[in-house]
Amino acid sequence: MTTSNTGNGDVDPAVRAELARLRDSIDNIDAAVVHMLAERFKATQQVGHLKARHQLPPADPAREARQIERLRTLAENAKLDPAFAEKFLNFIIAEVIRHHERIAEDTVNGTTTVTD
């Protein structure tokens, strides 16, 4: 596997095989990330229902700040850009708060939020 191009426009079969192997790995990781996010949101939905039942606010800025700092440290230790990790977590937190607000509204209005 010394060259990536045979000169006639065709990709070396060994390069194509390595690319396919790497992409399969990426696809598996993407699937795991989606499943982990689904599990995380199941847990945060339960938190939202608990907060709504006890009239707690949808957002918890102190907890969010601790989580961001924790994730930045984890990212640094994993050799991942901490700024990227923070942006990612902020996106997730915003979605969780949106869910919690909807759950609180549904609780006040006596409607049910369907979650699975």
LINWO-V649490 format. One record per residue. RES is the residue in one letter. SS is DSSP state (2 for helix, 1 for strand, 0 for the rest). OMEGA is omega in radians with two decimals (none if undefined). D_FIRST is the distance of its C-alpha to the first C-alpha in Angstrom with 1 decimal. Layout:
RES/SS/OMEGA/D_FIRST  RES/SS/OMEGA/D_FIRST
This chain:
M/0/-3.11/0.0  T/0/3.12/3.8  T/0/3.11/5.7  S/0/-3.10/7.2  N/1/-3.09/9.9  T/0/3.12/10.7  G/0/-3.12/14.1  N/0/3.10/16.2  G/0/3.12/16.0  D/0/3.10/13.8  V/1/3.10/10.9  D/0/-3.13/7.7  P/2/3.12/8.8  A/2/3.10/6.0  V/2/3.12/6.7  R/2/3.13/10.3  A/2/3.13/10.5  E/2/3.09/9.6  L/2/3.12/12.1  A/2/3.12/14.5  R/2/-3.14/14.5  L/2/3.13/15.3  R/2/3.06/17.8  D/2/3.11/19.4  S/2/3.10/20.0  I/2/3.13/21.4  D/2/3.11/23.7  N/2/3.11/24.9  I/2/3.11/25.8  D/2/3.12/27.5  A/2/3.13/29.5  A/2/3.12/30.5  V/2/3.14/31.6  V/2/-3.14/33.8  H/2/3.10/35.4  M/2/3.09/36.1  L/2/3.11/37.7  A/2/3.11/39.7  E/2/3.13/41.0  R/2/-3.12/41.8  F/2/3.03/43.8  K/2/3.14/45.7  A/2/-3.11/46.8  T/2/3.05/47.7  Q/2/3.11/49.7  Q/2/3.07/51.7  V/2/3.14/52.3  G/2/3.12/53.5  H/2/3.11/56.0  L/2/3.10/57.3  K/2/-3.11/57.7  A/2/-3.13/59.5  R/2/-3.08/61.8  H/0/3.08/62.8  Q/0/3.05/62.9  L/0/-3.12/60.2  P/0/-3.14/58.5  P/0/-3.11/55.1  A/0/3.07/53.5  D/0/-3.04/53.5  P/2/3.13/52.5  A/2/3.10/52.8  R/2/-3.14/50.5  E/2/3.13/48.0  A/2/3.10/48.0  R/2/-3.13/47.4  Q/2/3.13/44.5  I/2/3.13/42.9  E/2/3.11/43.3  R/2/-3.12/42.0  L/2/3.09/38.9  R/2/3.11/38.3  T/2/3.09/38.4  L/2/-3.14/36.0  A/2/3.12/33.6  E/2/-3.14/33.9  N/2/-3.14/33.3  A/0/-3.13/30.2  K/0/3.07/28.8  L/0/-3.14/29.6  D/0/-3.13/31.6  P/2/3.11/35.2  A/2/3.09/36.4  F/2/-3.14/34.0  A/2/3.13/35.2  E/2/3.11/38.7  K/2/3.14/38.3  F/2/-3.13/36.8  L/2/3.10/39.7  N/2/3.09/42.2  F/2/3.14/41.1  I/2/-3.14/41.5  I/2/3.13/44.8  A/2/3.12/46.1  E/2/3.11/45.4  V/2/3.14/47.0  I/2/3.09/50.1  R/2/3.10/50.3  H/2/-3.11/50.3  H/2/3.09/52.9  E/2/3.13/55.1  R/2/3.12/55.0  I/2/3.13/55.9  A/2/3.12/58.7  E/2/3.13/60.1  D/2/3.13/59.9  T/2/3.12/61.7  V/2/-3.10/64.5  N/2/-3.14/64.8  G/0/3.08/64.9  T/0/-3.10/61.9  T/0/3.03/59.0  T/0/3.11/55.3  V/0/3.08/53.1  T/0/2.96/50.1  D/0/none/47.7
